[in-house]
Amino acid sequence: MRFVSEHFSTHLLRADWELAKPVDRDSEQALIGHALAAMPRAGAVVLSDYAKGALTPRVIRALIDAARQQGKPLVVDPKGSDFSIYRGATVITPNRKELADATRRAAVEEEDIAAAAAELCRTLESRAVLVTRSEAGMTLVVEGAAPVHVPAYPVKIRDVSGAGDTVVAVLACLLALGAGFEKRGTATVSAAELRSRILPAASLASEAKIVFDWSLLDERLGEWRRHGLRVGFTNGCFDLLHPGHVRVLVEARAACDRLVVGLNGDASAARLKGDGRPIQNEKARAEVLAALEAVDLVVIFDEDTPLALIRKVRPMVLVKGGDYRREEVVGREVVEADGGEVIIVASVPGHSTSALVGRSQGRGPR
């Protein structure tokens, strides 16, 4: 059971109720049988040892021997101080403390860690040892090669649980694909990636939220959906942001996990609002919207209605202000056909962009 802070979603502690002891002989044999039956179809084998009793020395030995006979790479995420039970594994992934305990050597400085990892590699007759070092990154020692120190880049996160499991999973996938221990090669770098590495996070907040090219939507939306996030949508010209707009955006965001705002481009805003509009160009309006915490993505569209954009986004929540009736909301049929819902947010009396423009020009409300 994980205990998490209600306000900050921070992982505080974990409590376990367990009886850690070796499984009985029948269970041990059944586990070996299931693993051996599945191994021919696998690209790699992972032994994630938590020292709870399932991975007994007999189970570990049977799987390592079978993997070697079948030419399957086998990755061990070890536990305890006696690593001799993992002899013959392809690669071992201890953390810094586990490495020090297993080798009875210092494992603080990079040189010490590399020396201890090399000794462990020789002792266990493994091809490599990958030492995870928390915020200091990782150290890879491959038999017959110089050690490789992989730095970690600090990022703001709320829960660090699962980092070691992620390393093991990625490494196992690489080995299953025949990529080797150290992945080298070339890759393209986007302008957004460069900006995120060079500039402070605060300076990227607004810019990173604005999308002019719809082809970039699939990646962002796909990532959200892979994490099971509920996507919401609202739209408008948002020429002069006022409390009515803010209420719609805040309540829309409260009804979903990620809010996409469709923004009328300059041409469509002029067609809808008439001469002299929009007051601000689309770039300025997009930047104001993107600066709001309630908004996760701003997408410019040039059509008179957002129907094509709604079909692209496929939101589960569609939100409009109280000056619309539910049956008038563009895209309602698309959203409801996908099992989504339409939400109408009550208007804030006395606030509209047209009235603000009229008062600023001395014409009074209209």
KAKA-V300927 format. One record per backbone hydrogen bond with DSSP energy under -0.5 kcal/mol. NH is the residue of the N-H (numbers start at 0). CO is the residue of the C=O. E is the energy in kcal/mol with one decimal. If there is no record, write none. Layout:
BEGIN
nh = <NH & NH>
co = <CO & CO>
e = <E & E>
END
This chain:
BEGIN
nh = <2 & 3 & 4 & 8 & 10 & 11 & 11 & 12 & 14 & 17 & 20 & 20 & 22 & 27 & 28 & 29 & 30 & 31 & 32 & 33 & 34 & 35 & 36 & 37 & 38 & 39 & 40 & 41 & 44 & 46 & 47 & 48 & 48 & 49 & 55 & 59 & 60 & 61 & 62 & 63 & 64 & 65 & 66 & 67 & 68 & 69 & 70 & 70 & 71 & 72 & 74 & 75 & 76 & 76 & 77 & 82 & 84 & 85 & 86 & 87 & 88 & 89 & 90 & 91 & 92 & 95 & 98 & 99 & 100 & 101 & 102 & 103 & 104 & 112 & 113 & 114 & 115 & 116 & 117 & 118 & 119 & 120 & 121 & 122 & 123 & 124 & 124 & 125 & 126 & 127 & 128 & 129 & 130 & 130 & 131 & 131 & 132 & 135 & 136 & 137 & 138 & 139 & 140 & 140 & 141 & 142 & 144 & 147 & 149 & 149 & 150 & 153 & 156 & 162 & 165 & 166 & 167 & 168 & 169 & 170 & 171 & 172 & 173 & 174 & 175 & 176 & 177 & 178 & 182 & 183 & 193 & 194 & 195 & 196 & 197 & 198 & 202 & 203 & 203 & 204 & 207 & 208 & 209 & 209 & 210 & 213 & 215 & 216 & 219 & 220 & 221 & 222 & 223 & 224 & 225 & 226 & 226 & 227 & 228 & 230 & 231 & 232 & 233 & 235 & 240 & 244 & 245 & 246 & 247 & 248 & 249 & 250 & 251 & 252 & 253 & 254 & 254 & 255 & 256 & 257 & 259 & 259 & 260 & 261 & 261 & 262 & 262 & 263 & 264 & 268 & 269 & 270 & 271 & 272 & 273 & 276 & 284 & 285 & 286 & 287 & 288 & 289 & 290 & 291 & 294 & 295 & 296 & 297 & 298 & 299 & 300 & 309 & 310 & 311 & 312 & 313 & 315 & 316 & 317 & 318 & 319 & 321 & 323 & 327 & 328 & 328 & 331 & 334 & 335 & 336 & 337 & 337 & 338 & 339 & 340 & 342 & 344 & 344 & 348 & 350 & 351 & 355 & 356 & 357 & 358 & 359 & 360 & 361 & 362 & 363>
co = <12 & 1 & 9 & 4 & 157 & 2 & 9 & 2 & 0 & 15 & 18 & 51 & 52 & 23 & 24 & 25 & 26 & 27 & 28 & 29 & 30 & 31 & 32 & 33 & 34 & 35 & 37 & 38 & 72 & 74 & 45 & 46 & 76 & 47 & 53 & 55 & 56 & 57 & 58 & 59 & 60 & 61 & 62 & 63 & 64 & 65 & 66 & 67 & 66 & 42 & 44 & 90 & 46 & 74 & 75 & 80 & 81 & 82 & 83 & 123 & 85 & 73 & 73 & 127 & 75 & 131 & 94 & 95 & 96 & 97 & 98 & 99 & 99 & 108 & 109 & 110 & 111 & 112 & 113 & 114 & 115 & 116 & 117 & 118 & 119 & 120 & 121 & 120 & 89 & 89 & 140 & 91 & 128 & 138 & 93 & 129 & 136 & 132 & 133 & 149 & 130 & 147 & 128 & 138 & 139 & 126 & 141 & 139 & 137 & 147 & 148 & 151 & 154 & 159 & 161 & 162 & 163 & 164 & 165 & 166 & 167 & 168 & 169 & 170 & 171 & 172 & 174 & 173 & 180 & 181 & 189 & 190 & 191 & 192 & 193 & 194 & 199 & 199 & 200 & 200 & 203 & 205 & 205 & 206 & 297 & 211 & 212 & 213 & 215 & 216 & 217 & 218 & 219 & 220 & 221 & 222 & 223 & 224 & 223 & 228 & 257 & 316 & 259 & 261 & 238 & 241 & 241 & 242 & 243 & 244 & 245 & 246 & 247 & 248 & 249 & 250 & 251 & 252 & 229 & 229 & 231 & 257 & 296 & 233 & 259 & 260 & 298 & 235 & 300 & 264 & 265 & 266 & 267 & 268 & 269 & 273 & 280 & 281 & 282 & 283 & 284 & 285 & 286 & 288 & 291 & 258 & 258 & 208 & 260 & 210 & 262 & 305 & 306 & 307 & 308 & 309 & 230 & 230 & 340 & 232 & 342 & 344 & 320 & 324 & 324 & 325 & 328 & 330 & 331 & 332 & 333 & 334 & 335 & 334 & 315 & 317 & 319 & 342 & 346 & 347 & 349 & 351 & 352 & 353 & 354 & 355 & 356 & 358 & 357 & 357>
e = <-3.1 & -0.6 & -2.8 & -1.5 & -1.0 & -3.1 & -0.5 & -1.2 & -2.8 & -0.6 & -1.0 & -1.2 & -2.1 & -2.6 & -2.4 & -2.4 & -2.5 & -2.1 & -2.4 & -2.5 & -2.3 & -2.7 & -2.0 & -1.7 & -1.7 & -0.6 & -1.4 & -1.8 & -2.6 & -2.9 & -0.7 & -1.0 & -2.1 & -0.6 & -1.6 & -2.7 & -2.5 & -2.2 & -2.1 & -2.4 & -2.5 & -1.9 & -2.4 & -2.2 & -2.1 & -2.0 & -0.6 & -0.7 & -2.9 & -0.6 & -3.0 & -2.4 & -2.7 & -0.5 & -0.8 & -1.0 & -0.6 & -2.0 & -1.6 & -3.0 & -2.1 & -1.0 & -1.7 & -1.4 & -2.5 & -1.2 & -2.4 & -2.0 & -2.6 & -2.3 & -2.1 & -1.6 & -0.9 & -2.5 & -2.6 & -2.1 & -2.6 & -2.6 & -2.3 & -2.1 & -2.3 & -2.4 & -2.0 & -2.7 & -2.4 & -0.5 & -0.7 & -1.9 & -1.3 & -1.4 & -2.4 & -2.9 & -0.6 & -3.1 & -1.9 & -0.6 & -3.0 & -2.4 & -1.9 & -2.6 & -2.3 & -3.3 & -2.7 & -0.5 & -0.5 & -2.8 & -2.4 & -2.8 & -3.3 & -0.6 & -0.6 & -0.6 & -0.7 & -1.2 & -2.1 & -1.9 & -2.2 & -2.5 & -2.5 & -2.5 & -2.6 & -2.0 & -2.3 & -2.5 & -2.4 & -1.7 & -1.2 & -2.9 & -0.6 & -0.7 & -2.0 & -2.6 & -2.4 & -1.3 & -2.1 & -3.0 & -0.7 & -0.6 & -1.2 & -0.9 & -2.8 & -1.4 & -0.6 & -1.2 & -3.3 & -0.7 & -1.9 & -1.9 & -1.2 & -3.0 & -2.6 & -2.1 & -1.9 & -2.5 & -2.2 & -1.1 & -0.5 & -1.8 & -2.3 & -0.6 & -3.1 & -2.0 & -1.7 & -1.7 & -0.5 & -0.8 & -2.1 & -2.3 & -1.8 & -2.5 & -2.8 & -2.6 & -2.2 & -2.3 & -1.7 & -0.8 & -0.9 & -1.2 & -2.6 & -1.9 & -2.7 & -0.5 & -3.1 & -2.9 & -0.6 & -0.5 & -3.0 & -1.8 & -3.1 & -2.5 & -2.2 & -1.9 & -2.0 & -2.6 & -2.2 & -1.5 & -2.4 & -2.5 & -2.1 & -1.9 & -2.1 & -2.7 & -1.2 & -1.7 & -1.2 & -1.9 & -1.5 & -2.8 & -2.8 & -1.8 & -2.4 & -2.8 & -2.3 & -1.4 & -2.8 & -3.1 & -2.6 & -1.2 & -2.4 & -2.8 & -2.1 & -1.3 & -1.4 & -1.9 & -0.6 & -1.3 & -1.7 & -2.2 & -2.7 & -1.9 & -0.9 & -0.6 & -1.4 & -2.7 & -2.3 & -3.0 & -2.9 & -0.5 & -0.7 & -1.4 & -0.5 & -2.1 & -2.6 & -2.5 & -2.6 & -2.1 & -1.2 & -1.5 & -3.0 & -0.7>
END
